[in-house]
């Protein structure tokens, strides 16, 4: 598209946003057809459609098949938000491996209602075009790609990732990027580059169970920071910690923390970066859910903000496109040489053929259309799951309201035991994640995480309702 057309579709998008903000276009209002808009504003149909797709991508509009585009309706929950977690007075030795193995075994069991899976359903990811690119590369140049790649990864893939980073204001060179086997390897490379066994790492609370497992295996301690279900960690608590304790690094989600779904505002991210810089503590950020946002714009990662130079950025395509390809990446800045050395020692390089296929898929432009569809599906799944929880769980239930990602965090009264619920649910063919696996100190026994990564259907709805009924029965004893 030429520069003038690009400018005009952005102008139209801003005009529509202004009409929504001043109340001219109310939630649920149907917008004029693409053809009508093109005639009214003397622009091409493709330019009008580009404006509508941009607003759909931002969550401002919703497309309804055979009907048109509508102003999206804000979600308003009737249940309270979960509590902000409490500060821990000292670091914890992590011991989570047994619980992780048990949870993964159950979460991968296709006979169970899949409320415990951290990986989206393959049917939703619709990776057929990516698979076709893989097959084509293997058929045409299989021998060429049946080799070790450079430790840093395929140049074409790194170039495509750098192009995407530009969209969120992060200027990257392909040389700044190293391809990893998923985000887990990226975080492991980062941790081993900045910390040694016995060091303390500051983390969100609750946090991703996989991070806790990595900390345990590396012999690192975890200190849990108070974390609000909407706004993220308590920066004052972090500042106090750094004034009193030696911390080797801070590991945080860029956006949509797993399991809370919390996201820090840009102003808070700036403040946090300043606190870390004052104490010379590096930040390792995990941005695997950044592309799964429901608002108007993708949240910026820490590394893209002023003051983000002391940040190691980790991400992957595992939650948005291809978990089986195991392709992630790391931007390590001043630690890049240490990361390269560890990559060579741990796995030498990442598989070449999947990288080539993914680079071709990204270059085709199909990824953005895929993301629009995926975001819409996950947002609908979470909305339906929330309504079912409101209708079937105890009145005292608290539930998160994430603006992205695929999880809901549920808090029940303190006397509730989600481990007991977990055992009862398994007997009924239902899997979810009990809350204590998301804490180094095994807190949150009265909480649970539900995944909305599978298409909503009668079986999943019945599973959520059954969990709510079981919770009511347990609390009534």
N, C-alpha and C positions, 0 to 999 in steps of 0.2 A: 504494500500500500504506500502511496506517495505521502510526502510530509503534510500537504494540505489536507488530504483525506483523513490522515491520522489525527490532525488537529481538530477537524470538524466532528469526528465521532466522539472525541474527548469533550468537546464543547457541548454536544447533545447530552452526553452522560452527566455532565455537571449541571446542566439545565434541569434534567429530571430529578437529580438529587436535591436541588434547590426547591423544586416543587413539592417533594416529599417532606423536606425539613420544614417548610412553611405551612404545611397542612393542605395544600391544594390537591395533592394525590394522597389519599388516605390508605392505610394498610388494607390489602385485599382488592384495591381498585385495578380494573383491567386497563392496560395501556392501549393506545391506538395500534393498529397493525403496523408491521414494518413498512408495508407499501404506503400506508397513509402518512406515516411519519416522514418517509422519504419525499413525498409530494409536498407536505406542509413546510419542510425545511429546505427543500430544493437540494437534496443530497441523494446519492445513489442508495439503492436498496441494501447493498453490501455494507455501506458505511452505517446506515441505520441499524442493521443487524449487529454490526460490530459494537455499537454503543450498547445495545440491549444485552449482548453476550458479556460485555465487560461488567455491567451492573449485575447480571446473573452470577458471574464469577465472584463478585463482592458480597453476594447475599442480599442485595438491594431488591432485586426482582426474582421472581420464580416463574419458570416456564412450565406451562401445562400443555401436554400433547393435544393437538387438534383444537386448542382454545386460545393460546396466545401467552403474553407476558403479564404478570400481575405484581403489584407491590407486595413484598413479603410481609408477613404478620409477625411481630415480635412475640417470642415465647415468654409467658409469664407463669411461673410455677406457683403452686399453692402450698408446698412444703418448704420449711425453712432450710437454709444452707447448713452444711456440716460445720462443726466447730473448728476454730483455728487451733492447730496443734500446740501443745505446750513446749517450752524450751527444755532441753536436757542439760543438766549441770555438768556432765562430763561425757567424754567420748565412749562409745561402746565397741567392744570386740564383736564382730559380725559372725553369726553362726546360722546360716540360712539354707545351706546346700541341700539338706534333706527335704526341707519343705519345698524348695524349688523343683527338685526331681519329681516329687509326688504331684505337685500342681501341673507340671508339664505333661506327665503321663496321662492325667485325667483330661487336661485341656485338649490333647490331641486325639482323644477317643471320640470318633465320629458317631458313636451310638448314643452319646449324651447330648442334651440340649446345650448348645455352645455359648454359654454366658461367661466362660472363664478364659476365652481365647484372646490373646494379645495380638494375634495376626488376623487381618481381615479375610473374609471368605474369598476363595479363589474365583468364585462365580461373580463377585462384585468387582474384583480387580480387572477382569476381562483382558488378560494379557495376550490375547490371540495375535494381535499385530506385532507385539514384541517377540512372541514365539516364532512368528513367520520370519521376522528379521534374523533371528538366531538360525533357523533352518536354512535360510537363503545364504547366510554367511558360511555356514558349515558346508553346504552343497557346492558353493562356488569357490571358496578359498579355505576349505577345511585344513589342508596340510599347512598352509601359511599361518593359521592361528593355533595349531597344535604345538605351541612352543611356550616357554616362559616369557611373560611380558616383563617390561622393566619394573623394578620394585615400586616405582611411583605410579604405575598404571598406564593404560592406553591414552595416548595424547588426544585422540578425537573425543573420548569420553570426558577427559578433564576440560577440554575446550567447551563442550556443551554445558557442563556444570558451571563453568565460569560465566558463560553467557546468561544462565538463569540467575546467578548471583547478582548480576547487574540490575535486574529488575527490582531488587530490594535495596538498591543503593550500596551494594558491596562490590567494590572494584577488585576483581581477582584476575591473576594471570593463571593459565593452566599449570605453570610451574609451582604455584602456591598450593596445589591440591595433590593429595596422595590417595589412591583408591585402596579401599579396605574390604575385608570380608564382613560386610554389614557394619552397623553402628557399634555393635559390641566390641569388635576388634578395634575400631577407631578409639573408643573410650579407654580400652585396655592399653593401647599404645600411648595415649595421652597421659594416663595415670602413671605408667611406668617411666615416662619421660620426666615427670615433675616430682615424683614421690618415691620413697623407698619403704620397705617393710617396717611396720610399726608407726608410720606417720599417721596423722589425723586428717581426714577429709570432711569438709562441711557439706551437708546435703539437705535437700528438702525433706519434709516429714508430713505425710507419707511420701515415699518415693518408689521408683521402679524396682521391682524385685530383682531384675537382672543386674542392675547396678550393685545392689547389696551382695549378690553372689560374686560379682567381680571383685569387690572390695575384700570379701572373705578370702578368696583364692590368692589375692595379692598380699594378704597379711596386713591390710590397712584398717585403721579404726575409723568409725563414723561418728560425727557429732551432728545430731538432728536439730535443724532450725525450725522455729515456729512458722507454719505456713498457712496462709489464709486460702480458703477454697476458691476465691475469685482473684485476689490480688497477688498471690505468691508469698515469698518469704518475708519475714520481718527484718528489715534492713538494720534497725536499731539493735536487734538481738545479734545479728552478724557482726556489727561494729563492736559491740561489747565483747563478743567471743574473741575477736582478733586482738583486742587490747589485753586480754588475759591469758590466751592460750596460743601455742604455736600451731598453725594450720598450714598444711602443705599445698592445698588446693581447695577450691569450691567447685562442686559439680551440680549444675542446675539444668532444668529443661528450658529451652528457648521460649517455648509456648506450649500450652495444653499439657501440663504435667500429667504423667501417668502415675497414680490413678485419679488425682483430683480434677484435672482439666484446667487448673489455674494458669493465668497469664499475667505477667507484670506489665504495667503501663511503661511507655518509653521513658517518662520522667523518673520512674522508680528504677528502671534499668540503668539510667545514667547515674543515679545516686549510688546504686550498688557498685558500679564499675569504679566510681571515685573512691569508695570505701576500700575496695580490694587494692586499688592502685596505691593508696596511702600506706598500706601494710605490705605491699609487694607480693600479694597472693594471686596466683594465676586462676583464671576461671576456665573450666571445661564445660562447654554447653552442648546439650543433646537436642537437636532440632528435627527429630524424625517425624513429628506431627505438624511441622510448620505449614506444609502445603494443604493440610486438612483444616482450613479455617472456614467459619460460617459468616463472618462479617464482611465489611466492604473492602478491606485490604488485608493482605498477608501481614501478620505481625513481624516486625524487624527482629532479627536475632541480635544478641549483644554485640557480636563482632562487627556488625554493620553500623554501629553507633559511634559517635565521638567518644574516645576513651576505651574503645574495645580492642586496642592493640595487644593487650596482655591476655587475650582470650584464645583458647584452642577450640575450634568449631568442629563438631562431629555430626554427621547425618547419614541417611541411607534412603534407598527406594523401597525398603522392605514393608513399610506401612501404607504406601500409596500405589505400588505397582507390582513389585516382583520379589516377594520374600524368599522364594526358592533360588533366585539368582545370587543372593547374598552379596549385593554390591552396595557398599557405603563409601564414605570419603571423609577425610580429615584435612583441615586447614590449620597448620600448627605454628605458623609464624616463626618466632625465634627458636622454637623447639623442633623445627622441621628435620634437622640433621639427626637428632636423637630419635625421632619417630622413624625416619628411614632406616636407621641402624636396627631398630627393634623389629620393623616390618621384615627385613631380611632375615633376622634371627628367628622370628616366630613362624612366618609362613612363606618367606622368600618373595612371593608375589601373589596377586589375585588371578583367577582364571581369565584367560584372554578372550575366548569366544563370547561369553556373556557380556563382557565390556564392549566388544565391537558391536554386538546386536543392540545393546542399550544406547550406544552413541548414535546409531542409525535411527532408532526409534525417536530419540529426543530431537534429532535434526529434522525429522519429518513434520514436526509440529503437532503430532497426535496426542502428546502427553497433556497439553492444556485442556483439550476437549475431554479427555479421560478424567482429569481432575475435577472439572466442573460437574460432571455426572456423579463422581464419587462423593464429592462434598455434599451434593444435594441428597444423595442416598443416606449418608451417615447422619446428616442433620435430621432427616425424617425418621430414621431409626431411633435416634436419641429422644426425639419428641414423643414418639409412640411409646417408648420404654418408660419415659417419665410419666406419661399419663396413666400407664398401667400400674406403676408403683404408687402413684397418688390414689388410685382406686382400690388397691388390694393390700398395701402394707399398713402396719400400725399407724395410728394418727401421730405418734411421737417421732416418726421417721423424718430424717433430714436427708436431702439429696442435693448433689452438686448440679450446677447449671453451666456446663462448659460451652465456650464459644468456638470449639473445634475439637478434633480428636474423635475417639470412638468409645469413651468410657464414662460411666456414672459411678460416683462414690457415694455409698449409702451409710448413714450413721444411725444406729438404734440406741436405746437407753443403755447406760453403762453396764447394767447387769446382764445384758444380752451376750450370748456366746456364739459368734459366727462359725466357730469350729464345729460346734454341735449341729448348727444348721447345715454346714457343709456335709457332714456325715449323713444326715437325714436326706439331704437333697440328692446325694449320690445314689442312695437306695431307690430314689424315684427317677433316676436317669437324668439328673440335672447337674451341671457343673458351673461353678462360679469361683471367684478368688476370695478367700477369707482375708480379713483386713490385716492380721498380724504379720503376714509375709511381706508387707510393704514398710516394715520398720526394723531398723537394726536392733532396737531394744524390745522388739516383739510387742509393741503397743497395738492399739486399734483392734482389739479382740471383738469389740462391739460393732465393727464396721465390715463392709464387704464391697468388692468392686464387680460391676457387671459390664460386660462388653457388648457393644451394639455393632460389631463388625460383620454380622451376617444379616442377610435380607430378613426383614420382619415378616413373620408368618404365624400361623395359628399355633404351631408347636412352641415357638419362642414366647409368644404371648402367654400361653398356658403355663410355661415354665416359670415366668416371672410372677404370674398370679399365684402359682403354687408356693413359691418362695415366700410371698407375702402372707399367705395363709399359715404356713409353718411358723413364720416369725410371730404372728399373732398368738398362735397356740403356745409357743414357748414363753412368751411374755405373760400370758394369762395364768401360768402355773403358780 
